[in-house]
Amino acid sequence: MAVTAEDFLRLAEELLQKTAPSEIEYRTAAARAYYAVMHLVRSELNLNPAESTHGTIRRRLLSLHPATTPRFLAEAKKEWDGLWDRRHRSDYEIDQNITRETARASVRAARRIFGLK
């Protein structure tokens, strides 16, 4: 069964709604929030999934003209680097702590973007 960008965000939100999430759940929530936005942006920009890297998606998003950019993409543009940074730290910097607030920041940003769509 195929999944949607919204499915990634729902999973991130569910992880943070647990009574006592673990650090790996914080890390997973931050990463899933980023990927929710990444998949949404890639789809909206009609980019080929097989050929669109994180950098390609970022460059295309940042190149959008402000006057003609839908609000949700403008918000994604504003939040992209923070989402990416928290995802990168969550996935690769395993010797550093990822807190509940770090994960919440990503999930809140992603939910704001999706809410503007």
ZANU-58411 format. One record per residue: residue number from 0; residue in one letter; y, x negated, z of N, C-alpha, C in turn. Coordinates in Angstrom, 1 decimal, always signed. Atoms other than C-alpha are relative to their C-alpha. Layout:
BEGIN
+-----+----+--------+--------+--------+--------+--------+--------+--------+--------+--------+
:   i : aa :   n_py :   n_px :   n_pz :  ca_py :  ca_px :  ca_pz :   c_py :   c_px :   c_pz :
+-----+----+--------+--------+--------+--------+--------+--------+--------+--------+--------+
: NUM :  a :      Y :      X :      Z :      Y :      X :      Z :      Y :      X :      Z :
...
+-----+----+--------+--------+--------+--------+--------+--------+--------+--------+--------+
//
This chain:
BEGIN
+-----+----+--------+--------+--------+--------+--------+--------+--------+--------+--------+
:   i : aa :   n_py :   n_px :   n_pz :  ca_py :  ca_px :  ca_pz :   c_py :   c_px :   c_pz :
+-----+----+--------+--------+--------+--------+--------+--------+--------+--------+--------+
:   0 :  m :   -1.2 :   -0.8 :   +0.0 :   +0.0 :   +0.0 :   +0.0 :   +1.2 :   -0.9 :   +0.0 :
:   1 :  a :   -1.2 :   +0.7 :   +0.1 :   +3.4 :   -1.3 :   -0.9 :   +0.9 :   +0.3 :   +1.2 :
:   2 :  v :   -0.9 :   -0.1 :   -1.1 :   +6.1 :   -1.8 :   +1.7 :   +1.4 :   +0.0 :   -0.6 :
:   3 :  t :   -1.4 :   +0.0 :   +0.4 :   +9.9 :   -1.3 :   +1.5 :   +0.8 :   -0.9 :   +0.9 :
:   4 :  a :   -1.0 :   +0.7 :   -0.8 :  +12.9 :   -3.2 :   +2.8 :   +0.2 :   +0.6 :   +1.3 :
:   5 :  e :   -0.1 :   -0.8 :   -1.3 :  +13.3 :   -0.5 :   +5.4 :   -1.1 :   -0.2 :   +0.9 :
:   6 :  d :   +1.2 :   +0.2 :   -0.8 :   +9.8 :   -1.1 :   +6.6 :   +0.1 :   -1.3 :   +0.8 :
:   7 :  f :   -0.2 :   +1.3 :   -0.8 :  +10.7 :   -4.7 :   +7.6 :   +1.0 :   +0.3 :   +1.1 :
:   8 :  l :   -1.0 :   -0.3 :   -1.0 :  +13.7 :   -3.4 :   +9.5 :   -0.6 :   +0.9 :   +1.1 :
:   9 :  r :   +0.6 :   -0.8 :   -1.0 :  +11.7 :   -0.7 :  +11.3 :   -0.9 :   -0.8 :   +0.9 :
:  10 :  l :   +0.8 :   +0.9 :   -0.8 :   +9.2 :   -3.3 :  +12.4 :   +0.8 :   -0.8 :   +1.0 :
:  11 :  a :   -0.9 :   +0.8 :   -0.9 :  +12.0 :   -5.5 :  +13.8 :   +0.5 :   +0.8 :   +1.1 :
:  12 :  e :   -0.5 :   -0.8 :   -1.0 :  +13.4 :   -2.6 :  +15.7 :   -1.1 :   +0.4 :   +1.0 :
:  13 :  e :   +1.1 :   -0.3 :   -0.9 :  +10.0 :   -1.6 :  +17.1 :   -0.4 :   -1.1 :   +0.9 :
:  14 :  l :   +0.3 :   +1.2 :   -0.9 :   +9.4 :   -5.1 :  +18.4 :   +1.0 :   -0.1 :   +1.1 :
:  15 :  l :   -1.1 :   +0.1 :   -1.0 :  +12.7 :   -5.0 :  +20.3 :   -0.1 :   +1.2 :   +1.0 :
:  16 :  q :   +0.1 :   -1.1 :   -0.9 :  +11.9 :   -1.6 :  +21.8 :   -1.1 :   -0.1 :   +1.0 :
:  17 :  k :   +1.0 :   +0.2 :   -0.9 :   +8.9 :   -2.9 :  +23.6 :   +0.5 :   -0.3 :   +1.4 :
:  18 :  t :   -0.4 :   +0.2 :   -1.4 :   +9.1 :   -3.0 :  +27.4 :   +0.4 :   -1.5 :   +0.3 :
:  19 :  a :   -0.2 :   +1.4 :   -0.3 :   +8.8 :   -6.8 :  +27.6 :   -0.4 :   -0.8 :   -1.2 :
:  20 :  p :   +0.4 :   +0.8 :   +1.2 :   +8.8 :   -8.5 :  +24.2 :   -0.1 :   -1.4 :   +0.4 :
:  21 :  s :   +0.2 :   +1.4 :   -0.2 :   +7.6 :  -12.0 :  +24.1 :   +1.0 :   -0.8 :   -1.0 :
:  22 :  e :   -0.8 :   +0.7 :   +0.9 :   +9.5 :  -14.8 :  +22.4 :   -0.4 :   +0.0 :   -1.4 :
:  23 :  i :   +0.5 :   -0.1 :   +1.3 :   +7.3 :  -14.7 :  +19.4 :   +0.4 :   +1.4 :   -0.7 :
:  24 :  e :   -0.5 :   -1.3 :   +0.5 :   +8.3 :  -11.0 :  +19.0 :   +1.5 :   -0.1 :   -0.3 :
:  25 :  y :   -1.5 :   +0.2 :   +0.3 :  +12.0 :  -12.0 :  +19.2 :   +0.1 :   -0.7 :   -1.3 :
:  26 :  r :   +0.0 :   +0.7 :   +1.3 :  +11.3 :  -14.5 :  +16.5 :   -0.3 :   +0.8 :   -1.2 :
:  27 :  t :   +0.4 :   -0.8 :   +1.1 :   +9.5 :  -12.1 :  +14.4 :   +1.0 :   +1.1 :   -0.4 :
:  28 :  a :   -1.1 :   -1.0 :   +0.2 :  +12.2 :   -9.4 :  +14.8 :   +1.1 :   -0.6 :   -0.8 :
:  29 :  a :   -1.1 :   +0.6 :   +0.7 :  +14.9 :  -11.8 :  +13.7 :   -0.3 :   -0.3 :   -1.4 :
:  30 :  a :   +0.5 :   +0.3 :   +1.4 :  +12.9 :  -12.9 :  +10.7 :   -0.1 :   +1.3 :   -0.8 :
:  31 :  r :   +0.2 :   -1.2 :   +0.7 :  +12.0 :   -9.4 :   +9.7 :   +1.3 :   +0.7 :   -0.4 :
:  32 :  a :   -1.3 :   -0.6 :   +0.3 :  +15.6 :   -8.2 :   +9.9 :   +0.6 :   -0.8 :   -1.2 :
:  33 :  y :   -0.5 :   +0.7 :   +1.1 :  +16.6 :  -11.0 :   +7.6 :   -0.7 :   +0.4 :   -1.3 :
:  34 :  y :   +0.7 :   -0.3 :   +1.2 :  +13.9 :  -10.2 :   +5.1 :   +0.2 :   +1.4 :   -0.4 :
:  35 :  a :   -0.4 :   -1.4 :   +0.4 :  +14.8 :   -6.5 :   +5.2 :   +1.3 :   +0.0 :   -0.8 :
:  36 :  v :   -1.3 :   +0.1 :   +0.8 :  +18.3 :   -7.4 :   +4.0 :   -0.2 :   -0.8 :   -1.3 :
:  37 :  m :   +0.3 :   +0.8 :   +1.2 :  +17.0 :  -10.0 :   +1.6 :   -0.6 :   +0.9 :   -1.1 :
:  38 :  h :   +0.7 :   -0.8 :   +1.0 :  +14.7 :   -7.5 :   -0.1 :   +0.9 :   +1.1 :   -0.5 :
:  39 :  l :   -0.9 :   -1.0 :   +0.4 :  +17.4 :   -4.8 :   -0.1 :   +1.0 :   -0.6 :   -1.1 :
:  40 :  v :   -0.9 :   +0.7 :   +0.9 :  +19.9 :   -7.2 :   -1.8 :   -0.7 :   -0.3 :   -1.3 :
:  41 :  r :   +0.7 :   +0.4 :   +1.3 :  +17.4 :   -8.5 :   -4.3 :   -0.3 :   +1.2 :   -0.8 :
:  42 :  s :   +0.2 :   -1.2 :   +0.8 :  +16.5 :   -5.0 :   -5.3 :   +1.3 :   +0.6 :   -0.6 :
:  43 :  e :   -1.3 :   -0.6 :   +0.5 :  +20.1 :   -3.8 :   -5.6 :   +0.6 :   -0.9 :   -1.1 :
:  44 :  l :   -0.5 :   +0.8 :   +1.0 :  +21.0 :   -6.8 :   -7.7 :   -1.0 :   -0.2 :   -1.2 :
:  45 :  n :   +1.0 :   +0.0 :   +1.1 :  +17.9 :   -6.2 :   -9.9 :   -0.5 :   -1.4 :   -0.3 :
:  46 :  l :   +0.5 :   +1.3 :   +0.2 :  +16.6 :   -9.7 :   -9.4 :   -1.5 :   +0.0 :   -0.1 :
:  47 :  n :   +1.4 :   +0.1 :   +0.2 :  +13.1 :  -10.5 :  -10.5 :   -0.6 :   -0.7 :   +1.3 :
:  48 :  p :   +0.6 :   +0.5 :   -1.3 :  +11.0 :  -11.0 :   -7.2 :   -0.6 :   -1.4 :   -0.2 :
:  49 :  a :   +0.7 :   +1.3 :   +0.2 :   +9.0 :  -13.9 :   -8.7 :   +1.0 :   -1.2 :   -0.3 :
:  50 :  e :   -0.9 :   +1.0 :   +0.3 :  +12.1 :  -15.8 :   -9.7 :   +1.2 :   -0.1 :   +0.9 :
:  51 :  s :   -1.2 :   +0.0 :   -0.9 :  +14.6 :  -15.1 :   -6.9 :   -0.3 :   -0.7 :   +1.3 :
:  52 :  t :   +0.1 :   +0.8 :   -1.2 :  +14.7 :  -17.7 :   -4.2 :   +1.1 :   +0.5 :   +1.0 :
:  53 :  h :   -1.1 :   -0.3 :   -1.0 :  +16.8 :  -17.3 :   -1.0 :   +1.3 :   -0.5 :   -0.5 :
:  54 :  g :   -1.2 :   +0.5 :   +0.5 :  +19.4 :  -19.5 :   -2.6 :   +0.6 :   +0.8 :   -1.2 :
:  55 :  t :   -0.4 :   -0.8 :   +1.1 :  +19.5 :  -17.5 :   -5.8 :   +0.6 :   +1.3 :   +0.4 :
:  56 :  i :   -0.5 :   -1.3 :   -0.5 :  +19.9 :  -14.2 :   -3.9 :   +1.4 :   -0.2 :   +0.6 :
:  57 :  r :   -1.2 :   +0.2 :   -0.6 :  +22.6 :  -15.7 :   -1.8 :   +1.2 :   -0.3 :   -1.0 :
:  58 :  r :   -1.0 :   +0.4 :   +0.9 :  +24.5 :  -17.2 :   -4.7 :   +0.5 :   +1.3 :   -0.8 :
:  59 :  r :   -0.3 :   -1.3 :   +0.7 :  +24.4 :  -13.8 :   -6.6 :   +0.8 :   +0.9 :   +0.9 :
:  60 :  l :   -0.7 :   -0.9 :   -0.9 :  +25.5 :  -11.9 :   -3.5 :   +1.4 :   -0.5 :   +0.2 :
:  61 :  l :   -1.3 :   +0.5 :   -0.3 :  +28.4 :  -14.2 :   -2.7 :   +0.9 :   +0.0 :   -1.3 :
:  62 :  s :   -0.8 :   +0.0 :   +1.2 :  +29.5 :  -14.1 :   -6.4 :   +0.6 :   +1.4 :   -0.3 :
:  63 :  l :   -0.5 :   -1.4 :   +0.3 :  +30.1 :  -10.3 :   -6.3 :   +1.5 :   +0.1 :   +0.2 :
:  64 :  h :   -1.4 :   -0.2 :   -0.2 :  +33.7 :   -9.3 :   -6.8 :   +0.3 :   +1.0 :   +1.1 :
:  65 :  p :   -0.3 :   -0.9 :   -1.2 :  +35.2 :   -7.8 :   -3.6 :   +0.4 :   +1.4 :   -0.4 :
:  66 :  a :   -0.5 :   -1.3 :   +0.3 :  +36.9 :   -5.0 :   -5.4 :   -1.0 :   +1.0 :   -0.6 :
:  67 :  t :   +1.1 :   -0.8 :   +0.5 :  +33.7 :   -3.7 :   -7.0 :   -1.3 :   +0.0 :   +0.7 :
:  68 :  t :   +1.2 :   +0.2 :   -0.8 :  +31.2 :   -4.5 :   -4.3 :   -0.2 :   +1.2 :   +0.9 :
:  69 :  p :   +0.3 :   -1.1 :   -1.0 :  +29.6 :   -1.5 :   -2.5 :   +0.1 :   -0.5 :   +1.4 :
:  70 :  r :   -0.2 :   +0.4 :   -1.4 :  +30.3 :   -1.5 :   +1.2 :   -1.2 :   -0.7 :   +0.6 :
:  71 :  f :   +1.2 :   +0.6 :   -0.6 :  +26.7 :   -2.3 :   +2.2 :   -0.3 :   -1.4 :   -0.5 :
:  72 :  l :   +0.1 :   +1.4 :   +0.5 :  +26.6 :   -5.3 :   -0.1 :   +1.1 :   -0.9 :   +0.5 :
:  73 :  a :   -1.1 :   +0.8 :   -0.6 :  +30.0 :   -6.5 :   +1.2 :   -0.4 :   -0.3 :   +1.4 :
:  74 :  e :   +0.5 :   +0.3 :   -1.3 :  +28.5 :   -6.2 :   +4.7 :   -1.1 :   -1.0 :   +0.0 :
:  75 :  a :   +1.1 :   +1.0 :   +0.2 :  +25.4 :   -8.1 :   +3.6 :   +0.6 :   -1.4 :   -0.3 :
:  76 :  k :   -0.6 :   +1.2 :   +0.4 :  +27.6 :  -10.7 :   +2.1 :   +0.6 :   -0.7 :   +1.3 :
:  77 :  k :   -0.6 :   +0.5 :   -1.2 :  +29.5 :  -11.1 :   +5.4 :   -1.1 :   -0.5 :   +1.0 :
:  78 :  e :   +1.0 :   +0.3 :   -1.0 :  +26.3 :  -11.2 :   +7.5 :   -1.1 :   -1.0 :   -0.4 :
:  79 :  w :   +1.1 :   +0.7 :   +0.6 :  +24.0 :  -13.2 :   +5.2 :   -0.3 :   -1.3 :   +0.7 :
:  80 :  d :   +0.2 :   +1.3 :   -0.6 :  +24.5 :  -16.7 :   +6.6 :   -0.5 :   +0.0 :   +1.5 :
:  81 :  g :   +0.4 :   -0.1 :   -1.4 :  +24.1 :  -15.6 :  +10.2 :   -1.5 :   +0.5 :   +0.1 :
:  82 :  l :   +1.4 :   -0.5 :   +0.0 :  +20.9 :  -13.6 :   +9.4 :   -0.9 :   -1.2 :   -0.5 :
:  83 :  w :   +0.9 :   +1.1 :   +0.5 :  +19.5 :  -16.6 :   +7.4 :   -0.2 :   -1.1 :   +1.1 :
:  84 :  d :   +0.0 :   +1.1 :   -1.0 :  +20.4 :  -19.1 :  +10.2 :   -1.0 :   +0.5 :   +1.1 :
:  85 :  r :   +0.9 :   -0.5 :   -1.1 :  +18.6 :  -16.9 :  +12.9 :   -1.4 :   +0.0 :   -0.5 :
:  86 :  r :   +1.4 :   +0.0 :   +0.6 :  +15.6 :  -16.5 :  +10.6 :   -0.5 :   -1.4 :   -0.1 :
:  87 :  h :   +0.4 :   +1.4 :   +0.2 :  +15.4 :  -20.2 :   +9.9 :   -0.4 :   -0.6 :   +1.4 :
:  88 :  r :   +0.3 :   +0.5 :   -1.3 :  +15.6 :  -21.1 :  +13.6 :   -1.2 :   +0.7 :   +0.6 :
:  89 :  s :   +1.2 :   -0.7 :   -0.6 :  +13.0 :  -18.4 :  +14.5 :   -1.3 :   -0.5 :   -0.6 :
:  90 :  d :   +1.2 :   +0.5 :   +0.7 :  +10.6 :  -19.7 :  +11.9 :   -0.3 :   -1.5 :   +0.1 :
:  91 :  y :   +0.2 :   +1.4 :   +0.1 :  +11.1 :  -23.4 :  +12.0 :   +0.3 :   -0.8 :   +1.2 :
:  92 :  e :   -0.4 :   +0.7 :   -1.1 :  +12.7 :  -24.5 :  +15.2 :   -0.8 :   +0.5 :   +1.3 :
:  93 :  i :   +0.8 :   -0.6 :   -1.1 :   +9.8 :  -23.7 :  +17.5 :   +0.1 :   -0.6 :   +1.3 :
:  94 :  d :   -0.2 :   +0.7 :   -1.2 :  +10.8 :  -26.2 :  +20.1 :   +1.3 :   +0.5 :   +0.7 :
:  95 :  q :   -1.3 :   -0.6 :   -0.5 :  +14.1 :  -24.2 :  +20.7 :   -0.3 :   +1.5 :   +0.3 :
:  96 :  n :   +0.2 :   -1.4 :   -0.4 :  +14.2 :  -20.9 :  +22.5 :   +0.8 :   +1.0 :   -0.9 :
:  97 :  i :   -0.6 :   -1.1 :   +0.6 :  +15.0 :  -17.7 :  +20.7 :   +0.1 :   +1.2 :   +1.0 :
:  98 :  t :   -0.2 :   -1.0 :   -1.1 :  +16.4 :  -15.0 :  +23.0 :   +0.0 :   +1.4 :   -0.6 :
:  99 :  r :   -0.1 :   -1.4 :   +0.4 :  +16.4 :  -11.3 :  +22.9 :   +1.3 :   +0.3 :   -0.7 :
: 100 :  e :   -1.3 :   -0.2 :   +0.6 :  +20.1 :  -11.4 :  +22.1 :   +0.1 :   -0.5 :   -1.4 :
: 101 :  t :   +0.0 :   +0.6 :   +1.3 :  +19.5 :  -13.6 :  +19.1 :   -0.7 :   +1.0 :   -1.0 :
: 102 :  a :   +0.8 :   -1.0 :   +0.9 :  +16.9 :  -11.1 :  +17.7 :   +0.9 :   +1.3 :   -0.1 :
: 103 :  r :   -0.8 :   -1.3 :   +0.0 :  +19.2 :   -8.1 :  +18.6 :   +1.1 :   -0.2 :   -1.0 :
: 104 :  a :   -1.1 :   +0.2 :   +1.0 :  +22.1 :   -9.7 :  +16.6 :   -0.5 :   +0.2 :   -1.4 :
: 105 :  s :   +0.6 :   -0.2 :   +1.4 :  +19.9 :   -9.8 :  +13.5 :   -0.3 :   +1.4 :   -0.3 :
: 106 :  v :   +0.4 :   -1.3 :   +0.2 :  +18.5 :   -6.4 :  +13.9 :   +1.3 :   +1.0 :   -0.1 :
: 107 :  r :   -1.2 :   -0.8 :   +0.1 :  +22.0 :   -4.9 :  +14.6 :   +0.7 :   -0.2 :   -1.4 :
: 108 :  a :   -0.6 :   +0.3 :   +1.3 :  +23.4 :   -6.6 :  +11.5 :   -0.7 :   +0.7 :   -1.1 :
: 109 :  a :   +0.8 :   -0.6 :   +1.1 :  +20.6 :   -5.4 :   +9.3 :   +0.1 :   +1.5 :   +0.0 :
: 110 :  r :   -0.1 :   -1.5 :   -0.1 :  +20.8 :   -1.8 :  +10.6 :   +1.4 :   +0.4 :   -0.5 :
: 111 :  r :   -1.4 :   -0.4 :   +0.5 :  +24.6 :   -1.8 :   +9.9 :   +0.0 :   +0.0 :   -1.5 :
: 112 :  i :   +0.0 :   +0.1 :   +1.4 :  +24.0 :   -2.9 :   +6.4 :   -0.8 :   +1.2 :   -0.6 :
: 113 :  f :   +0.8 :   -1.1 :   +0.5 :  +21.3 :   -0.3 :   +5.8 :   +0.7 :   +1.3 :   +0.2 :
: 114 :  g :   -0.7 :   -1.2 :   -0.3 :  +23.5 :   +2.3 :   +7.4 :   +1.1 :   +0.3 :   -1.0 :
: 115 :  l :   -1.1 :   -0.1 :   +1.0 :  +26.2 :   +1.7 :   +4.8 :   -0.5 :   +0.4 :   -1.4 :
: 116 :  k :   +0.5 :   -0.2 :   +1.3 :  +23.9 :   +2.2 :   +1.9 :   +0.0 :   +1.5 :   -0.3 :
+-----+----+--------+--------+--------+--------+--------+--------+--------+--------+--------+
//
